[in-house]
Amino acid sequence: MKNHDETINSVFERINEYKADKKRQKKDIIRTVAALCCFCLIAVTALGIWQSGVFKPNSPAVVGNDKSTDQTSNTGNESIPDTPDRTVIWDNVGEGPGDEGYIEWNGKDVYCSLYSVLTNEENSDSLIAISVTFVLDYQFVYKGRTLAEYSADAYNEGVLIEKLYELIKLGDSLKYGEVLYTTGTPDGEKWYKEYYDSEVEYFSQEILAKYIVNGEFLKELVESDIADLNQHQPCANAYNEARDAYYNSVINTAIEHLTERNISYERRNEYGLVFFATADEFASLSIDNALSYRLARPDGIIYDDEDTEE
């Protein structure tokens, strides 16, 4: 029987296996596109066009550019002049997030690279591309239930899957019941009573009663239920839906606040939000449920720690 830590790790691996595979596929595509974008930007710079902003793909002159839908919309904000004294400062593409930590700046947790830009007086007139990460509030209510409740159900679903995998290994022994530690099975297998009791407690009487009937281990039923749970994962999907609803809510609230202050923004995937502000504008800005801020990348890629996985 696995110890507690091994069980927990295995559960999360099984719950996230499908999502992780899809995420890797998505990132491979994004990296390919990003490489092409970088090549184009170098060519544009060589021709002296970058300063004009004509071909800048993430120009803050466009307000409300939502990359999650590939649609561009204006919210009524005036275009921001793209001149040498209104340079947009981005993260250095290709360097990655590194191991930099956070520094508190005007009541906000910012990455060290962003802090360096904010505190450099030479950047006072520049717009800074800032990516915000949101904290996950487990008390958020969706369809009458808290996110914590959805999370608990998803966890228990994963634990059940893990137990069923373990039952396939031990079911043919457990079907003998107490004989395992008294006289032993016909083929000579015998357990210590303490081990038998711990296994029964681990699987629970409810699970054992479902899959061991009249001394027969229903292995095919176990395998069928595992396949069904792995394919559909209703509790995990319900949790993901509730979590996405939460992020959509806080990001939309943040967008309303940015629009009121005439600050340009750009939405990236389900969880990413980038806005363009000077150091002074950012100092007075307050976004609800914000966890941290960092320099945004110009190629649209969101760092792993910006995926806001809890």
N, C-alpha and C positions, 0 to 999 in steps of 0.2 A: 504493500500500500504506500502511496506517495505521502510524504510529509506535507504539512500545510503550505509551505512556501512553494514547493514544486507543483502542488495542485493549482495554486493561484496563478503561477506563471503559465502553466499549460492551458488553463482556462482562457486567459487573455490571448494567448497565441491562437487558439482555435476560433475565438470570437472575431478576431481581427484579421484572420488569414485571408479571407476573401477581399476585405476592404484594402488590405495592404498590397495585395497583388494588383488591384485596380489602380491604386495610388502610384505604384511603381511604373505601370504602363503610362499613366498620365504624365508623370515626371519625365519619362524618356521622350515623349512627344514634345513637352515644353522645352526641354533642354535643346532639342534639335532646332526648334523654332527660334529659341533664344540665340543660338549660335549664328543663324542666318541674320537675325536682327543686328547683332553686333558687327557683322561684316558690313552690312549696309550703313550703319552709323559711321564706321571708319571711312567709308567711301564718301559719304556726305560731308564729313569733317574736312577731308582732303580738298574738296571742291569749294570749301568756304561757305557752305549753305547752312550749316548747323546754327550759326549765329542768327540767321534770319528766322529760324523756327518753322520754316515751311514744311519740312519733313519730320519734325520731332514727333514721334508716335505718342508720347505721354505728356504733351504740352499742357500745362495747367490752364491755358487759355480756353480749353474745353471743360465746361463744368458738368458734372454728372455723367462722365463717361463710365459706363458699367461694363467691365470686361466679362462679367459672368453671362451677359446676354449678347455680347458683340453688337450692342446698339449704342449710339451716341445721342445724347439729348442735352439741351441747354435749359438751365433753370432760371434764366433771366440775369445772371451775373455778367457784368461787362468783361470782355476779354482782357487778360492781363498782358501789357506790352512785353514783348520778348526782345529786350535790349540788353547790352552788356551789363548794365547796372541792375538787371533783374534776372540774373543767372539762376537756373534751377540746379540745386546741389543734390546729387543722387549718391547712393552707395556705389562703391567700386565693384563693377561686375567682375565676377571670376574669383574674388577673394574669399567669398563665403562668409558666414557669420562669425567664424573663429570662436575663441573662448572668452570674448570680452564680456565684462559684467555690467551691472547697472549702477547708475549714479543718480541720486535725487537732484532734480533741477526744477525749481519753482513748484514743488509739490508733486512732481511727476517722476516716475522711474524711467530713465532714458538710458539707452546703450552708450557705452563710452565713445564710440565713433560719432554718434549724434551729439553728445555733450561737447565734443571738441569743436564741432561746427557751430553749435549754438553760442559758445563762449568766445569765438573768434570774431573780433570787431570788424574784420575785413568782410565778413559775411552779413553784416547788418542789413544791407539792401537786397540781399539775395533771397529767393524763395527756396525753401528746403522741402524736399519730398520726404514726408514722414509717414511711416507705416505704424498703425496702432494695433495692438493685440488686446483682446478682451478677456476678462476673467469669466470663468464658467460659474454661473450662479445656480446651484442645485435646488434653490427654493423657488425657481421660476416655475409657474404653473401653466401647463399646457393640457387642454381638454380635461380639466378638472383634477389633474394629478401633477405632483411636483417632479422636477427633473431627477431628484434623488430617488423617487419611487420607480421611475422608469429605469434608472441605472441599476437599482437593486434587482429588478426583474431580469434585466439583461445579464447581470452577473450570475444569478441563480440558474438561468437558462444555460449559461456556459458551464456551470458546475455540474448540471444534470448531464450534459453531453460528455463531460469528462468521466463521470461515474459510469455511464453506459459503456464507454470504451474499456474501462477497467473491468466491468462486469463480464464482458466477452471473454476476458482472460480467466476469470475465477468462477464463472457461472456453473461450469460442469462440476466444480468441487462443492460450491455452496448449495447445490441442489440436494445434497445429502443431509443438510441440516446438522443437528447435534451429533449425528454419527461421526462427523469429521473429528471431533475431539474425544469421543467416548471409545467406541470399538474400532473406528477407522473405516474407510471405504473398502469395497470389495477388491480394489486393485492395490490396497495397502497404504493409501494416503491417509495421514493423520496429522491434525493440527493441535497446537496448544489451545486450551480453552480461551486464554486471554487474547490470542490472535484471532480466533473465531469471533469472539464478542466484539473486538474492535472493527472487524470487517463488516459485521452485521450493522453496527452503529454507523459506520461510514456510508453504506449503501442505503440504509433505512429500511424498515419493515415494509413500507409502502412500495418501494421499488422492487424489493425481493418478491413480494406477493404478486406483483404484476408479471414478472418475467420467470418466476419459478412456480409452476402449477402442478400439483400432484406429483411432486418429485421429479418433474421434467423441466429442464432449462430451455426456455423458448428463445434460442439464440437468433433465429431468423427475425423474430419480432424486435429484438434489441437492435439488430442491424438495420431494419426498416425504419425504426424510430430515429436512429442516429442520422440516417440519410435524409429523413424528412426535416429534422431539426437543422442540420447543416445547410440544407437547401433553402429553407424559408426563414429560420431564425426570427420568429415574430416579435419576441421581446427585444432583441437587439435592434431590429428595424424600427420598432416603436420608439426606442430610446434615441436612435439617430434622428428620427423625425422630430422629436421634441427638442433635441439639442439644436438642430438646424433652425427650428422656429425661434429659439432663444437668440441665436446669433443674428438672425434676420431682424428680430425686433430691436436689439441694441444697436445694430449698424444703421438701421433706418432712423432711429432716434438721433444717432450721431450725425447722420447726413442732414437732418433737419436743422441741427444746431450749427453745422458748418455753413449751410445755405443762409441762415439768418445773419451770420457774420461775414457773408460775402467771400467765403474761403472756398477755393476750388478743391475738388476731390475726384477720386477715381476708385471705383469698387472692383476688387479682384476676387474671383471665385466666391464661395459661400461665406468665407470668414475674413477675407482681406479687405482692408480699407486704407487708402493712401490719400493724404491731403497735402496741399501746398501752402505753406505759410512762412512768414518771416519769423525771426527769433522773438520779436516783440509780440507778434500776433499769437504765437504758440504759448508764450509765457502767460497770457491772460486767458487762454483757452482751457475749458474744462469739459471733458467727455465722460459721461457716466459709464461705469463698469470697465473703464480702460485699465489694463494691467500694466502695459509697458509700451514704449515707443522706440523706434529705430529708424535709421535711414532706409528708404525704400529703394529697390532696384529698378532701373529703367526698363528692364526687359520683361517685366510682368511676373517674374518668378517670386514665389513666397517661400521664405526660409522655413525649414521644418518646424522651428519653434514658433512660427507664425501660423501654423496649422491649428493652433489653439486646441490641440488635443489635451483633454484633461488628464 
